[in-house]
């Protein structure tokens, strides 16, 4: 009995010792995990503390769980804080995480906010910057374009046509190349028209301005007339840009389109007149042929009538209305008539021969 009690006491003592050892191992393992996590985020955490970014170790761990690039978020927040853009500007770690999870470019947004803040003349909020970035626009390029105006070639260099062709009222063609200086309008960047619209509107305005000029020499003497006419039309309405200036880079004199059009019109009129004359000639030929047909028809009728004369004479002989002497008298008259006709024909022929 004493042996059983002793063995039980020893077993309990060994079990307690084992539990203590297991507990110590668990504690050590947890401490190692915590130390590993701390070591993994230690550098980012220290950077956040020293720079005043305000991102805690728990926040870093939560970012990893949410599959967020903690290094990108910390660096973005540090950049914003160092540039004087804190939580009051809306740039919080939560906002940066939300923009990252939405597929946005966090470094570009931070750089654009810093550039706008340094410029001091550009009003750009963090919400607007993230909206522009999520809309697919390069927000940093937009801010840079707002600070430093951008020059757009009209027509573009990669276009098939190398110049804008327009014709003055006197018919002379002018080939124009222009350069449009624009500044980005951040408030209209979302939903505003792009560079293609600016190029199209400016090209239309240049063609209209040249077309309203009386002569091409007026445009050559004062190219700024084109710029003033185009700028007065407010072509940057509902676009993402503000037109600063329109400069005429080059003007060349092209063809005399007016003269060519007049020559083409004269040729067309000549062809129409020829067609009408040919129609009248064809109608005259047709009418002549109709007259010839009527003459032949009349001759046929005369032949038919002459064929009835012998029949009538024979009928007159049978009825006694015509004697033989009357018949010979008729033949003598007919012979005399044929002789006179023959004489007249020969005299006309000799007269024509003498002429």
Beta strands, then each sheet from edge to edge (+ up, - down):
strand 1: 150-154
strand 2: 164-167
strand 3: 172-184
strand 4: 241-256
sheet 1: 1+ 3- 2+
sheet 2: 1+ 3- 4+
end
